Amino acid sequence: MNDLNLTTRIDGLFFGKVTQRWNGKELSAIGKMPVAGRHEINEFGFVADEQADLENHGGHDKAIHHYATDHYADWIADGEVPVGTKPAAFGENIASFGMTERMLCIGDTLRLGTAVVQVS
């Protein structure tokens, strides 16, 4: 087994709270806000982050949502999101630059501080 040392620029950490959205009935925690400092991670993700739909978000296999900041320029250029859209628009917990699906595969493990996480 070979260990590959990848490093990336972290553009932000983002957490959200469950709130009523859109029609006043649907619950969501997609509105992630920037946070600073160190944060505890357990088997369900960042302890301070919430998810409203635990069937499709959160849980053991979807505990932390990472999204590559690299892709925002393409979304903007394609007119899919407005100019000026910033990280956390897709509800990600971690936004980074330089770590895309071109270098990560399902099953890869990464160290986040003292936590070890696996791409799923």
N, C-alpha and C positions, 0 to 999 in steps of 0.2 A: 504494500500500500504506500503510495507516494503522498506526501504532504505538499500542498501548494500554498504558498504564502501570498494571499491577495490583500491588497490594501485599496481603500476607496476614500473619496471625500464625502463625508456625511453632510448633507445639505440641511438636515433638520430631523428632529424627533417630534412626533405629533400624537396627541391623545385626544379622545373625545368622550363625551357623556351622552347617554341615551336621552333624546328629546323628541317631542312631537315635531314632525316635519310636514311640509307641503300642504296636505289637506287637513292638518290638525289631528289626524287619527293615526297616521303611520308613524311608528317609532323608528328612529335611526340614530346612529352615532357616527355618521360619515363626516360630520362637521368637526374635523380634527383641528386642534389648535397647537401652536408650537410650545414646547416645553424645554427647559434647560436642565443641565446637570445629569447626575446618575439616577437610574430608575431600576427598580426591582423587576425581574422577569421570573415568572413561574411557568408551570406546564401549560398554562392558558394564555401566555403572552405577558405584556406589560401589566403589572398589577393595577396601575392607576388608569388604564384605558378600559373603555366599555364597548360592548357590541350589543345591538338590539336583536339581531337575527342570528341566534347561535346555530341554526341549522346550516346557514351558508357563510357565516363569518365567525371567526374565533374558534375555540376548541383546540384539541390537540394538533390537528393537521392544518389549522389556519390561524395559529396563535398570534403571529406578527405579520403585518402586511408591509412588505418592502416594495418600493417602486423606483425605477431608475429615472432620475431627473433628466438624463440624456434624451428621453422620449418626449418631453414636453414641447420641444421645438418642432417636432414633426406633427404633433397634435394641433399646435397653433398654425403651422404652415398649411395643413390640410383643412383648416377652418372648423375643426371639430371642437375646439375650445377657444375662448376669446384670448386675444393678445393680452399678455400680462398675467396669464394664469400661472400660479405659483404652486410649488410642492404642497401636498396634502389635498389637492383638488380631487384625487381619486380615493381619498380616505386612507392613505398609507400612514403607517406609524413611523417608518424610516424612509427618507428620501436620500439617495446617494448618487454621485456622479462617477461613472466609470465602471460600474458593476452591473452589467446587463445580462440578459439570457444568452448572449454570445459567449460568456465565460462561466456561467453557472448552469448546472444541470440538476434535475430532480434527484434528490439523494445526497447532494453535496452538503457538507457540514461547515458551519462558520462559527467563529468565536466572537461573541459580542460581550466585551468585558469578561466577566467570569462565567457567562452563560454560553452553552454550545447549542446552536440551533441548526435544524436541517431544512433544506429547501424541499417543499412539497407542492 
